[in-house]
Amino acid sequence: MRLIQIEKSKARRVALVEEPHLRLLGECDSIYELAGKAVEAGAKLSDVVRRAASDEVLDYDPIYRGQSEWQILPPIDHPQEPSRCMVSGTGLTHLGSARNRNAMHAVPHAELTDSMKMFRWGVDGGRPQPGAIGISPEWFYKGTGTSLRPHGQALDVPSYAEDGGEEAEVAGVYWIAPDGQPHRLGMAQGNEFSDHRFEKRNYLYLASSKLRTCALGPELVLDAEFKSVPVRVSIERISHELWSKVFHTGEAEMCHSLANIEHHHFKFEAHRRPGDVHVHFLGTDCLSFSDGISAQEGDVMQVAVEGFGRPLRNPVRVNKADDALVHVIPLG
């Protein structure tokens, strides 16, 4: 089951994807609201969706192509307070992910880079037995809901950035119930857009290299298969494919289990605040940056995860203005 959020003239709707149509849901205007209804009723989100399905149907194609009054929104948000949506991620999760990072930060004659050490910790202890706690994965913060971009909207390379590169990933989508219990609503394909050139200067720059816009969607998959699913990621330049690769994501391809990643995210009390939304990127195994690709203005990045609905497509927008000094005004 796949859901999508759309908006027309500031009127929001949620729809069930029934290719090539969208069936609008009644009695709610956000997936956030649907999650609350499901938890309050002690029901599955999919059952709440079925009960809310209306007779109103829209053609998906023009909406997806951006040729409709209806605009696609991210498949999750906090409708009232975007700052109460935390966007974060976990790195070095995939069995091949250390190749890219290690190559980026390798030091001649060093026995092991810190990235490779952390990756090996994950291989050794990232998949604990049920009921046990495994080794903590790498964790990073990307921003709040204001950094999320929907399908079709530009990903920004700001004036202070050195680059902008795609990271094709699947993200878990979560809602915190009134009692502080995290609930996974589903998963979505995403582009965890980052500044790899800046990160390459020094691995301690990783944290700030992640503070960029990112994309999610267009659909939320409630019952996603996440064992081993193919991902095709590509970059188009002037309507021609410049680069593409296929890899697999999912628990069978990772050194950390999903349960272990989720535990180490939600063990922090601050991450279990009732009413908050969390979007957590689960890692990738493939970067165009590793193949020498540098994104340019107008490039279109596409992420297509099998079983996750229509591909996520986002153009790149580069701010070519000089970096402006930010002044702080003292009030003391």
Contacts in CASP RR format, 6 or more apart in sequence:
PFRMAT RR
TARGET T0000
AUTHOR 0000-0000-0000
METHOD contacts of the structure
MODEL  1
MRLIQIEKSKARRVALVEEPHLRLLGECDSIYELAGKAVEAGAKLSDVVR
RAASDEVLDYDPIYRGQSEWQILPPIDHPQEPSRCMVSGTGLTHLGSARN
RNAMHAVPHAELTDSMKMFRWGVDGGRPQPGAIGISPEWFYKGTGTSLRP
HGQALDVPSYAEDGGEEAEVAGVYWIAPDGQPHRLGMAQGNEFSDHRFEK
RNYLYLASSKLRTCALGPELVLDAEFKSVPVRVSIERISHELWSKVFHTG
EAEMCHSLANIEHHHFKFEAHRRPGDVHVHFLGTDCLSFSDGISAQEGDV
MQVAVEGFGRPLRNPVRVNKADDALVHVIPLG
1 16 0 8 1.000
1 46 0 8 1.000
1 49 0 8 1.000
1 221 0 8 1.000
1 222 0 8 1.000
1 223 0 8 1.000
2 16 0 8 1.000
2 17 0 8 1.000
2 219 0 8 1.000
2 220 0 8 1.000
2 221 0 8 1.000
2 222 0 8 1.000
2 308 0 8 1.000
2 309 0 8 1.000
3 14 0 8 1.000
3 15 0 8 1.000
3 16 0 8 1.000
3 17 0 8 1.000
3 31 0 8 1.000
3 34 0 8 1.000
3 49 0 8 1.000
3 75 0 8 1.000
3 219 0 8 1.000
3 220 0 8 1.000
3 222 0 8 1.000
4 14 0 8 1.000
4 15 0 8 1.000
4 17 0 8 1.000
4 22 0 8 1.000
4 72 0 8 1.000
4 75 0 8 1.000
4 218 0 8 1.000
4 219 0 8 1.000
4 220 0 8 1.000
5 12 0 8 1.000
5 13 0 8 1.000
5 14 0 8 1.000
5 15 0 8 1.000
5 30 0 8 1.000
5 31 0 8 1.000
5 72 0 8 1.000
5 73 0 8 1.000
5 74 0 8 1.000
5 75 0 8 1.000
5 76 0 8 1.000
5 77 0 8 1.000
6 12 0 8 1.000
6 13 0 8 1.000
6 14 0 8 1.000
6 15 0 8 1.000
6 22 0 8 1.000
6 58 0 8 1.000
6 63 0 8 1.000
6 70 0 8 1.000
6 71 0 8 1.000
6 72 0 8 1.000
6 73 0 8 1.000
7 13 0 8 1.000
7 70 0 8 1.000
7 71 0 8 1.000
7 73 0 8 1.000
8 69 0 8 1.000
8 70 0 8 1.000
8 71 0 8 1.000
9 69 0 8 1.000
11 29 0 8 1.000
12 29 0 8 1.000
12 30 0 8 1.000
12 73 0 8 1.000
12 79 0 8 1.000
13 24 0 8 1.000
13 25 0 8 1.000
13 26 0 8 1.000
13 29 0 8 1.000
14 24 0 8 1.000
14 25 0 8 1.000
14 26 0 8 1.000
14 28 0 8 1.000
14 29 0 8 1.000
14 30 0 8 1.000
14 31 0 8 1.000
14 34 0 8 1.000
14 52 0 8 1.000
15 22 0 8 1.000
15 23 0 8 1.000
15 24 0 8 1.000
15 25 0 8 1.000
15 58 0 8 1.000
16 22 0 8 1.000
16 23 0 8 1.000
16 25 0 8 1.000
16 49 0 8 1.000
16 53 0 8 1.000
17 60 0 8 1.000
17 219 0 8 1.000
17 309 0 8 1.000
18 57 0 8 1.000
19 60 0 8 1.000
20 59 0 8 1.000
20 60 0 8 1.000
20 61 0 8 1.000
21 57 0 8 1.000
21 58 0 8 1.000
21 59 0 8 1.000
21 60 0 8 1.000
22 57 0 8 1.000
22 58 0 8 1.000
22 59 0 8 1.000
22 60 0 8 1.000
22 63 0 8 1.000
23 53 0 8 1.000
23 54 0 8 1.000
23 56 0 8 1.000
23 57 0 8 1.000
24 54 0 8 1.000
24 56 0 8 1.000
24 57 0 8 1.000
24 58 0 8 1.000
25 34 0 8 1.000
25 49 0 8 1.000
25 52 0 8 1.000
25 53 0 8 1.000
25 54 0 8 1.000
26 52 0 8 1.000
26 53 0 8 1.000
26 54 0 8 1.000
27 52 0 8 1.000
28 34 0 8 1.000
28 37 0 8 1.000
28 52 0 8 1.000
29 79 0 8 1.000
30 77 0 8 1.000
30 79 0 8 1.000
31 75 0 8 1.000
31 76 0 8 1.000
31 185 0 8 1.000
31 220 0 8 1.000
32 76 0 8 1.000
32 77 0 8 1.000
32 78 0 8 1.000
32 79 0 8 1.000
32 175 0 8 1.000
32 277 0 8 1.000
33 79 0 8 1.000
34 45 0 8 1.000
34 48 0 8 1.000
34 49 0 8 1.000
34 52 0 8 1.000
35 45 0 8 1.000
35 175 0 8 1.000
35 183 0 8 1.000
35 185 0 8 1.000
36 175 0 8 1.000
36 177 0 8 1.000
37 43 0 8 1.000
37 48 0 8 1.000
38 44 0 8 1.000
38 45 0 8 1.000
38 47 0 8 1.000
38 48 0 8 1.000
39 175 0 8 1.000
39 177 0 8 1.000
39 178 0 8 1.000
39 183 0 8 1.000
41 48 0 8 1.000
45 185 0 8 1.000
45 222 0 8 1.000
46 222 0 8 1.000
46 223 0 8 1.000
49 222 0 8 1.000
58 68 0 8 1.000
58 70 0 8 1.000
60 310 0 8 1.000
62 68 0 8 1.000
63 70 0 8 1.000
63 71 0 8 1.000
63 72 0 8 1.000
64 72 0 8 1.000
64 151 0 8 1.000
64 218 0 8 1.000
64 310 0 8 1.000
66 72 0 8 1.000
66 152 0 8 1.000
71 150 0 8 1.000
72 150 0 8 1.000
72 151 0 8 1.000
72 152 0 8 1.000
72 218 0 8 1.000
73 150 0 8 1.000
74 145 0 8 1.000
74 148 0 8 1.000
74 149 0 8 1.000
74 150 0 8 1.000
74 216 0 8 1.000
74 217 0 8 1.000
75 150 0 8 1.000
75 173 0 8 1.000
75 188 0 8 1.000
75 216 0 8 1.000
75 217 0 8 1.000
75 218 0 8 1.000
75 219 0 8 1.000
75 220 0 8 1.000
76 85 0 8 1.000
76 173 0 8 1.000
76 185 0 8 1.000
76 188 0 8 1.000
76 216 0 8 1.000
76 220 0 8 1.000
76 277 0 8 1.000
76 279 0 8 1.000
77 85 0 8 1.000
77 145 0 8 1.000
77 148 0 8 1.000
77 277 0 8 1.000
78 84 0 8 1.000
78 85 0 8 1.000
78 145 0 8 1.000
78 275 0 8 1.000
78 276 0 8 1.000
78 277 0 8 1.000
82 144 0 8 1.000
82 145 0 8 1.000
82 146 0 8 1.000
83 144 0 8 1.000
83 145 0 8 1.000
83 146 0 8 1.000
84 144 0 8 1.000
84 273 0 8 1.000
84 275 0 8 1.000
84 276 0 8 1.000
84 277 0 8 1.000
85 144 0 8 1.000
85 145 0 8 1.000
85 148 0 8 1.000
85 276 0 8 1.000
85 277 0 8 1.000
85 278 0 8 1.000
85 279 0 8 1.000
86 141 0 8 1.000
86 143 0 8 1.000
86 144 0 8 1.000
86 145 0 8 1.000
86 271 0 8 1.000
86 276 0 8 1.000
86 277 0 8 1.000
86 278 0 8 1.000
86 279 0 8 1.000
87 141 0 8 1.000
87 142 0 8 1.000
87 143 0 8 1.000
87 144 0 8 1.000
87 145 0 8 1.000
87 147 0 8 1.000
87 148 0 8 1.000
87 214 0 8 1.000
87 279 0 8 1.000
87 280 0 8 1.000
87 281 0 8 1.000
88 139 0 8 1.000
88 140 0 8 1.000
88 141 0 8 1.000
88 142 0 8 1.000
88 143 0 8 1.000
88 265 0 8 1.000
88 278 0 8 1.000
88 279 0 8 1.000
88 280 0 8 1.000
88 281 0 8 1.000
89 139 0 8 1.000
89 140 0 8 1.000
89 141 0 8 1.000
89 142 0 8 1.000
89 171 0 8 1.000
89 192 0 8 1.000
89 280 0 8 1.000
89 281 0 8 1.000
89 282 0 8 1.000
89 283 0 8 1.000
90 137 0 8 1.000
90 138 0 8 1.000
90 139 0 8 1.000
90 140 0 8 1.000
90 256 0 8 1.000
90 261 0 8 1.000
90 264 0 8 1.000
90 265 0 8 1.000
90 280 0 8 1.000
90 281 0 8 1.000
90 282 0 8 1.000
90 283 0 8 1.000
91 97 0 8 1.000
91 137 0 8 1.000
91 138 0 8 1.000
91 139 0 8 1.000
91 140 0 8 1.000
91 283 0 8 1.000
92 98 0 8 1.000
92 101 0 8 1.000
92 115 0 8 1.000
92 118 0 8 1.000
92 119 0 8 1.000
92 122 0 8 1.000
92 137 0 8 1.000
92 138 0 8 1.000
92 255 0 8 1.000
93 137 0 8 1.000
93 254 0 8 1.000
93 255 0 8 1.000
93 256 0 8 1.000
93 261 0 8 1.000
93 282 0 8 1.000
93 283 0 8 1.000
94 249 0 8 1.000
94 253 0 8 1.000
94 254 0 8 1.000
94 255 0 8 1.000
94 283 0 8 1.000
94 284 0 8 1.000
94 285 0 8 1.000
95 123 0 8 1.000
95 253 0 8 1.000
95 254 0 8 1.000
95 255 0 8 1.000
95 285 0 8 1.000
96 285 0 8 1.000
97 119 0 8 1.000
97 283 0 8 1.000
97 284 0 8 1.000
97 285 0 8 1.000
98 115 0 8 1.000
98 116 0 8 1.000
98 119 0 8 1.000
99 290 0 8 1.000
100 286 0 8 1.000
100 287 0 8 1.000
100 289 0 8 1.000
100 290 0 8 1.000
101 113 0 8 1.000
101 115 0 8 1.000
101 116 0 8 1.000
101 119 0 8 1.000
101 203 0 8 1.000
102 113 0 8 1.000
102 115 0 8 1.000
102 116 0 8 1.000
102 119 0 8 1.000
103 290 0 8 1.000
104 115 0 8 1.000
104 196 0 8 1.000
104 199 0 8 1.000
104 200 0 8 1.000
104 203 0 8 1.000
104 290 0 8 1.000
105 113 0 8 1.000
105 114 0 8 1.000
105 115 0 8 1.000
105 200 0 8 1.000
105 202 0 8 1.000
105 203 0 8 1.000
106 113 0 8 1.000
107 113 0 8 1.000
112 120 0 8 1.000
113 203 0 8 1.000
114 203 0 8 1.000
115 203 0 8 1.000
118 137 0 8 1.000
118 138 0 8 1.000
119 255 0 8 1.000
121 135 0 8 1.000
122 135 0 8 1.000
122 137 0 8 1.000
122 255 0 8 1.000
122 256 0 8 1.000
123 255 0 8 1.000
124 135 0 8 1.000
125 134 0 8 1.000
125 135 0 8 1.000
126 134 0 8 1.000
126 135 0 8 1.000
126 137 0 8 1.000
126 255 0 8 1.000
126 256 0 8 1.000
126 257 0 8 1.000
126 260 0 8 1.000
127 134 0 8 1.000
127 255 0 8 1.000
127 256 0 8 1.000
127 257 0 8 1.000
127 260 0 8 1.000
128 134 0 8 1.000
128 257 0 8 1.000
128 260 0 8 1.000
130 259 0 8 1.000
133 260 0 8 1.000
133 263 0 8 1.000
134 260 0 8 1.000
134 263 0 8 1.000
135 260 0 8 1.000
136 264 0 8 1.000
137 256 0 8 1.000
137 260 0 8 1.000
137 261 0 8 1.000
137 264 0 8 1.000
139 264 0 8 1.000
139 265 0 8 1.000
140 206 0 8 1.000
140 207 0 8 1.000
140 210 0 8 1.000
141 207 0 8 1.000
141 210 0 8 1.000
141 211 0 8 1.000
142 192 0 8 1.000
142 210 0 8 1.000
142 211 0 8 1.000
142 212 0 8 1.000
142 214 0 8 1.000
142 281 0 8 1.000
143 211 0 8 1.000
145 277 0 8 1.000
145 279 0 8 1.000
147 211 0 8 1.000
147 212 0 8 1.000
147 213 0 8 1.000
147 214 0 8 1.000
148 213 0 8 1.000
148 214 0 8 1.000
148 215 0 8 1.000
148 216 0 8 1.000
148 279 0 8 1.000
149 155 0 8 1.000
149 213 0 8 1.000
149 214 0 8 1.000
149 215 0 8 1.000
149 216 0 8 1.000
149 314 0 8 1.000
150 215 0 8 1.000
150 216 0 8 1.000
150 217 0 8 1.000
150 218 0 8 1.000
151 215 0 8 1.000
151 217 0 8 1.000
151 218 0 8 1.000
151 310 0 8 1.000
151 312 0 8 1.000
151 313 0 8 1.000
151 314 0 8 1.000
152 215 0 8 1.000
152 313 0 8 1.000
152 314 0 8 1.000
152 315 0 8 1.000
153 215 0 8 1.000
153 314 0 8 1.000
154 314 0 8 1.000
154 315 0 8 1.000
154 316 0 8 1.000
154 317 0 8 1.000
155 164 0 8 1.000
155 191 0 8 1.000
155 193 0 8 1.000
155 212 0 8 1.000
155 213 0 8 1.000
155 214 0 8 1.000
155 215 0 8 1.000
155 301 0 8 1.000
155 314 0 8 1.000
155 315 0 8 1.000
155 316 0 8 1.000
155 317 0 8 1.000
156 212 0 8 1.000
156 213 0 8 1.000
156 317 0 8 1.000
156 318 0 8 1.000
156 319 0 8 1.000
157 163 0 8 1.000
157 164 0 8 1.000
157 195 0 8 1.000
157 212 0 8 1.000
157 295 0 8 1.000
157 316 0 8 1.000
157 317 0 8 1.000
157 318 0 8 1.000
157 319 0 8 1.000
158 212 0 8 1.000
158 319 0 8 1.000
159 319 0 8 1.000
159 320 0 8 1.000
159 321 0 8 1.000
159 322 0 8 1.000
159 323 0 8 1.000
159 324 0 8 1.000
160 323 0 8 1.000
161 195 0 8 1.000
161 198 0 8 1.000
161 212 0 8 1.000
162 195 0 8 1.000
162 197 0 8 1.000
162 198 0 8 1.000
163 195 0 8 1.000
163 196 0 8 1.000
163 197 0 8 1.000
163 198 0 8 1.000
163 289 0 8 1.000
163 294 0 8 1.000
163 295 0 8 1.000
164 193 0 8 1.000
164 194 0 8 1.000
164 195 0 8 1.000
164 196 0 8 1.000
164 197 0 8 1.000
164 212 0 8 1.000
164 294 0 8 1.000
164 295 0 8 1.000
164 316 0 8 1.000
165 193 0 8 1.000
165 194 0 8 1.000
165 195 0 8 1.000
165 196 0 8 1.000
165 287 0 8 1.000
165 288 0 8 1.000
165 289 0 8 1.000
165 293 0 8 1.000
165 295 0 8 1.000
165 301 0 8 1.000
166 191 0 8 1.000
166 193 0 8 1.000
166 233 0 8 1.000
166 235 0 8 1.000
166 287 0 8 1.000
166 288 0 8 1.000
166 295 0 8 1.000
166 301 0 8 1.000
166 303 0 8 1.000
167 191 0 8 1.000
167 192 0 8 1.000
167 193 0 8 1.000
167 194 0 8 1.000
167 281 0 8 1.000
167 283 0 8 1.000
167 284 0 8 1.000
167 287 0 8 1.000
168 189 0 8 1.000
168 190 0 8 1.000
168 191 0 8 1.000
168 231 0 8 1.000
168 233 0 8 1.000
168 284 0 8 1.000
168 286 0 8 1.000
168 303 0 8 1.000
168 305 0 8 1.000
169 189 0 8 1.000
169 190 0 8 1.000
169 191 0 8 1.000
169 192 0 8 1.000
169 249 0 8 1.000
169 281 0 8 1.000
169 282 0 8 1.000
169 283 0 8 1.000
169 284 0 8 1.000
169 303 0 8 1.000
170 187 0 8 1.000
170 188 0 8 1.000
170 189 0 8 1.000
170 190 0 8 1.000
170 224 0 8 1.000
170 226 0 8 1.000
170 229 0 8 1.000
170 231 0 8 1.000
170 249 0 8 1.000
170 250 0 8 1.000
170 281 0 8 1.000
170 282 0 8 1.000
170 283 0 8 1.000
170 305 0 8 1.000
170 308 0 8 1.000
171 187 0 8 1.000
171 188 0 8 1.000
171 189 0 8 1.000
171 190 0 8 1.000
171 192 0 8 1.000
171 216 0 8 1.000
171 279 0 8 1.000
171 280 0 8 1.000
171 281 0 8 1.000
171 282 0 8 1.000
172 184 0 8 1.000
172 186 0 8 1.000
172 187 0 8 1.000
172 188 0 8 1.000
172 278 0 8 1.000
172 279 0 8 1.000
172 280 0 8 1.000
172 281 0 8 1.000
172 282 0 8 1.000
173 184 0 8 1.000
173 185 0 8 1.000
173 186 0 8 1.000
173 187 0 8 1.000
173 188 0 8 1.000
173 220 0 8 1.000
173 277 0 8 1.000
173 278 0 8 1.000
173 279 0 8 1.000
174 182 0 8 1.000
174 183 0 8 1.000
174 184 0 8 1.000
174 185 0 8 1.000
174 266 0 8 1.000
174 277 0 8 1.000
174 278 0 8 1.000
174 279 0 8 1.000
174 280 0 8 1.000
175 182 0 8 1.000
175 183 0 8 1.000
175 185 0 8 1.000
175 275 0 8 1.000
175 276 0 8 1.000
175 277 0 8 1.000
175 278 0 8 1.000
176 182 0 8 1.000
176 183 0 8 1.000
176 272 0 8 1.000
176 273 0 8 1.000
176 274 0 8 1.000
176 275 0 8 1.000
176 276 0 8 1.000
176 277 0 8 1.000
176 278 0 8 1.000
177 183 0 8 1.000
177 274 0 8 1.000
177 275 0 8 1.000
178 274 0 8 1.000
178 275 0 8 1.000
179 274 0 8 1.000
180 272 0 8 1.000
180 273 0 8 1.000
180 274 0 8 1.000
181 272 0 8 1.000
182 262 0 8 1.000
182 266 0 8 1.000
182 271 0 8 1.000
182 272 0 8 1.000
182 278 0 8 1.000
184 262 0 8 1.000
185 220 0 8 1.000
185 222 0 8 1.000
186 220 0 8 1.000
186 221 0 8 1.000
186 222 0 8 1.000
186 223 0 8 1.000
186 224 0 8 1.000
187 220 0 8 1.000
187 221 0 8 1.000
187 224 0 8 1.000
187 226 0 8 1.000
187 308 0 8 1.000
188 216 0 8 1.000
188 217 0 8 1.000
188 219 0 8 1.000
188 220 0 8 1.000
188 221 0 8 1.000
188 308 0 8 1.000
189 216 0 8 1.000
189 217 0 8 1.000
189 231 0 8 1.000
189 303 0 8 1.000
189 304 0 8 1.000
189 305 0 8 1.000
189 308 0 8 1.000
189 309 0 8 1.000
189 311 0 8 1.000
189 312 0 8 1.000
190 214 0 8 1.000
190 215 0 8 1.000
190 216 0 8 1.000
190 217 0 8 1.000
190 281 0 8 1.000
190 303 0 8 1.000
190 312 0 8 1.000
191 214 0 8 1.000
191 215 0 8 1.000
191 216 0 8 1.000
191 301 0 8 1.000
191 303 0 8 1.000
191 312 0 8 1.000
191 314 0 8 1.000
192 210 0 8 1.000
192 214 0 8 1.000
192 281 0 8 1.000
192 283 0 8 1.000
192 284 0 8 1.000
193 212 0 8 1.000
193 213 0 8 1.000
193 214 0 8 1.000
193 215 0 8 1.000
193 301 0 8 1.000
194 209 0 8 1.000
194 210 0 8 1.000
194 212 0 8 1.000
195 209 0 8 1.000
195 212 0 8 1.000
196 209 0 8 1.000
196 287 0 8 1.000
196 289 0 8 1.000
197 289 0 8 1.000
197 294 0 8 1.000
198 205 0 8 1.000
198 208 0 8 1.000
198 209 0 8 1.000
199 205 0 8 1.000
199 206 0 8 1.000
199 209 0 8 1.000
214 281 0 8 1.000
215 303 0 8 1.000
215 312 0 8 1.000
215 314 0 8 1.000
216 279 0 8 1.000
216 312 0 8 1.000
217 312 0 8 1.000
218 309 0 8 1.000
218 310 0 8 1.000
218 312 0 8 1.000
219 308 0 8 1.000
219 309 0 8 1.000
219 310 0 8 1.000
221 307 0 8 1.000
221 308 0 8 1.000
221 309 0 8 1.000
224 307 0 8 1.000
224 308 0 8 1.000
225 307 0 8 1.000
226 249 0 8 1.000
226 250 0 8 1.000
226 251 0 8 1.000
226 258 0 8 1.000
227 250 0 8 1.000
227 251 0 8 1.000
227 252 0 8 1.000
228 248 0 8 1.000
228 249 0 8 1.000
228 250 0 8 1.000
228 251 0 8 1.000
228 252 0 8 1.000
228 253 0 8 1.000
229 248 0 8 1.000
229 249 0 8 1.000
229 250 0 8 1.000
229 305 0 8 1.000
229 306 0 8 1.000
229 307 0 8 1.000
229 308 0 8 1.000
230 246 0 8 1.000
230 247 0 8 1.000
230 248 0 8 1.000
230 305 0 8 1.000
230 306 0 8 1.000
231 246 0 8 1.000
231 247 0 8 1.000
231 248 0 8 1.000
231 249 0 8 1.000
231 286 0 8 1.000
231 303 0 8 1.000
231 304 0 8 1.000
231 305 0 8 1.000
231 306 0 8 1.000
232 244 0 8 1.000
232 245 0 8 1.000
232 246 0 8 1.000
232 302 0 8 1.000
232 303 0 8 1.000
232 304 0 8 1.000
233 244 0 8 1.000
233 245 0 8 1.000
233 246 0 8 1.000
233 247 0 8 1.000
233 286 0 8 1.000
233 288 0 8 1.000
233 301 0 8 1.000
233 302 0 8 1.000
233 303 0 8 1.000
233 304 0 8 1.000
234 241 0 8 1.000
234 242 0 8 1.000
234 243 0 8 1.000
234 244 0 8 1.000
234 245 0 8 1.000
234 301 0 8 1.000
234 302 0 8 1.000
235 241 0 8 1.000
235 242 0 8 1.000
235 243 0 8 1.000
235 244 0 8 1.000
235 288 0 8 1.000
235 293 0 8 1.000
235 295 0 8 1.000
235 299 0 8 1.000
235 300 0 8 1.000
235 301 0 8 1.000
235 302 0 8 1.000
236 242 0 8 1.000
236 299 0 8 1.000
236 300 0 8 1.000
236 302 0 8 1.000
237 296 0 8 1.000
237 298 0 8 1.000
237 299 0 8 1.000
237 300 0 8 1.000
242 293 0 8 1.000
242 299 0 8 1.000
243 288 0 8 1.000
243 291 0 8 1.000
243 293 0 8 1.000
245 286 0 8 1.000
245 288 0 8 1.000
247 253 0 8 1.000
247 284 0 8 1.000
247 285 0 8 1.000
247 286 0 8 1.000
248 285 0 8 1.000
249 282 0 8 1.000
249 283 0 8 1.000
249 284 0 8 1.000
249 285 0 8 1.000
249 305 0 8 1.000
250 282 0 8 1.000
251 257 0 8 1.000
251 258 0 8 1.000
253 285 0 8 1.000
254 282 0 8 1.000
258 282 0 8 1.000
261 280 0 8 1.000
261 282 0 8 1.000
262 280 0 8 1.000
265 271 0 8 1.000
265 278 0 8 1.000
265 280 0 8 1.000
266 272 0 8 1.000
271 278 0 8 1.000
288 295 0 8 1.000
295 301 0 8 1.000
295 316 0 8 1.000
295 318 0 8 1.000
296 316 0 8 1.000
296 318 0 8 1.000
297 316 0 8 1.000
297 317 0 8 1.000
297 318 0 8 1.000
297 320 0 8 1.000
298 315 0 8 1.000
298 316 0 8 1.000
298 317 0 8 1.000
299 315 0 8 1.000
299 316 0 8 1.000
300 313 0 8 1.000
300 314 0 8 1.000
300 315 0 8 1.000
300 316 0 8 1.000
301 313 0 8 1.000
301 314 0 8 1.000
301 315 0 8 1.000
301 316 0 8 1.000
302 311 0 8 1.000
302 312 0 8 1.000
302 313 0 8 1.000
303 311 0 8 1.000
303 312 0 8 1.000
304 311 0 8 1.000
304 312 0 8 1.000
END
